[in-house]
Structures are given as structure tokens and as C-alpha cells.
Amino acid sequence: MTVLEDRIAMAESDNESTLDEMFDRLEKMPAPEGYKVEIVEGTVYMSPQRDTHWEIIADIYEQLRTKYPRKRVKSDVRIDYPGHLNGFATDVTVVKEGAAKTEKGHWRHEDVEFVAEVISRGTAANDYGPKKTAYAVAEVPVYLIADPYKGTCYVYTQPKEGDYITRTKVDFGTDIDLTGTVVDLTLKTDEFPRD
């Protein structure tokens, strides 16, 4: 192992320890019911679960379940991503076949095949900014953003060098064709509610 590789490993280990400590503290705090908690670039975000938000998440989850077994489709489960202190609780995640948790009981970002985030007003900048970057660096093959305020979805594919090469815009009511990706199905958006 080179000195650089050793330093990178130490930094990742320190990040993981710090994230674990931050989440341990958060779990001991009385968080309001119905709030999602995640850490983006070292900052803690707590977002209330809105009805519209949940309806879109449930719709995506149900459609994914037509192809994937329950154990591969996750929602609001902590996964640590590359970058400084990124512990996300993604709205919907699909992990690879055979993916296993780490010794600490966490899913690995290397095993994530699909991520969907539903925009909230207070955290939209994270979904379009640092979270998109972290997913690209982690080489998540498909990243979907559903925006109920604009009635639009954005599908990002082909991660390369910390960004996505392809971005496809799809209006609510139009099918999202993911058949050419690892997801290999079409998501319907005609029942996605708007805010």
C-alpha cells in the first residue's frame, strides 16, 4: 500500500467513525415523528415526510417490487457515500443481487444500482448538488430525481469522473424508460402527485 492509499484509507475510516458517532448522537435525541434524518457533507438535515413525497416514494417502490425481491429494495436506510461525512437515507434504493451488509450492519455504496430522491423544498439543493455528486463518485448507475413542484423527473445515467454523462428530463405523466439500464424496466409516472 502506498502512502497515498494509506492516507485515503485512514480518511475514509475517520469519516466512517465520525458518521457513526454523529448518527449515534442523533438516535439518542428526540427527533419528531415522521422526520427523515441524514448527513450531507457533515451537515445534519431533518425533513418532514409530506403526503405527496410519500405517495411518489410508494409508487416507485411498488413498481420496483414487480421486478426486485423486497430484500433488494430499500427506503430511508442509511448508506454512507464517498465525500466528506455523507450518510444518506435515500428515498428509494436498489442494491445488487447478493449484496451483504458490512460488519457494522450498513449497506455498501458499491452495491447500489439505483437511487431515487423525491425533492423537498428545504433540501432540493442537496439532491441536485452534493448528493448527485456523491452518487456519481460512487458510480451508482441510475439516479432518479422526482420533483413534485415542477412535475418533472430527471434521470441521470453513465457516471464518470464524479458526474453523470447523461441527463434525461421526463414530465410527470410520461413513462420513464429504464430498459437500457441495469434497472431494465419502465417506471410509470401518471399517478405521481404534484405539490
Residue pairs with C-beta under 8 A, 6 or more apart in sequence:
1 9
15 80
15 84
15 85
16 80
18 85
19 39
19 80
19 85
19 86
19 87
20 104
22 39
22 44
22 85
22 87
23 39
23 78
23 87
26 37
26 44
31 37
31 46
32 46
32 48
34 48
34 49
35 46
35 47
35 48
35 49
36 46
36 47
36 48
36 49
36 76
36 89
37 44
37 45
37 46
37 89
38 44
38 45
38 78
38 87
38 88
38 89
39 45
39 85
39 86
39 87
39 88
40 86
40 88
40 123
40 126
40 130
40 131
41 83
41 84
41 85
41 86
41 130
42 84
42 85
45 122
45 123
45 126
47 120
47 122
47 123
50 120
50 195
51 193
52 148
52 193
52 194
52 195
53 91
53 118
53 120
53 148
55 191
55 192
55 193
56 118
56 146
56 148
56 192
56 193
57 75
57 91
57 92
57 116
57 118
59 191
59 192
60 91
60 92
60 116
60 144
60 146
60 187
61 73
61 75
61 92
63 185
63 187
63 188
64 73
64 92
64 94
64 114
64 183
64 185
65 73
66 185
67 183
67 184
67 185
68 94
72 94
72 95
72 96
72 97
72 99
73 92
73 93
73 94
74 90
74 92
74 93
74 94
74 95
74 107
75 90
75 91
75 92
75 93
76 89
76 90
76 91
77 89
77 90
77 93
77 107
78 87
78 88
78 89
78 106
79 87
79 88
79 89
79 90
79 93
79 106
79 107
79 108
79 109
79 112
80 86
80 87
80 88
80 106
80 109
81 87
81 88
81 109
81 131
81 134
81 135
81 137
81 138
82 109
82 134
82 137
82 138
83 130
83 133
83 134
83 137
86 130
86 131
86 134
88 131
88 134
90 115
90 116
90 117
91 116
91 117
91 118
92 114
92 115
92 116
93 107
93 112
93 114
93 115
93 116
94 112
94 113
94 114
94 115
94 183
95 107
95 111
95 112
95 113
96 111
96 112
96 113
99 107
99 108
99 111
100 111
101 107
101 108
102 108
109 138
109 140
110 138
112 135
112 138
112 140
113 140
113 141
113 142
113 182
113 183
114 140
114 141
114 142
114 143
114 144
114 182
114 183
115 135
115 140
115 142
115 143
115 144
116 143
116 144
116 145
116 146
117 127
117 131
117 143
117 144
117 145
117 146
118 145
118 146
118 147
118 148
119 127
119 145
119 146
119 147
119 148
119 149
121 149
124 147
127 145
128 145
132 143
132 145
132 156
132 164
133 162
133 163
135 143
135 156
135 159
136 143
136 156
136 159
136 160
136 162
136 163
136 164
137 159
137 162
138 159
139 159
140 159
141 157
141 158
141 159
141 181
141 182
141 183
142 155
142 156
142 157
142 178
142 181
142 182
142 183
143 155
143 156
143 157
143 164
144 153
144 154
144 155
144 156
144 176
144 187
145 153
145 154
145 156
146 153
146 189
146 192
147 153
147 154
148 172
148 192
148 193
148 194
148 195
149 194
149 195
151 171
151 172
151 173
151 192
151 194
152 169
152 170
152 171
152 172
153 169
153 170
153 171
153 172
153 176
153 189
153 192
154 167
154 168
154 169
154 170
155 166
155 167
155 168
155 170
155 176
155 178
156 164
156 166
156 167
157 164
157 165
157 166
157 168
157 181
158 164
158 165
158 166
159 165
168 176
170 176
170 189
171 189
172 189
172 190
172 192
172 194
173 189
173 190
174 189
175 186
175 187
175 188
175 189
176 186
176 187
176 188
176 189
177 186
178 184
178 185
178 186
178 187
179 185
179 186
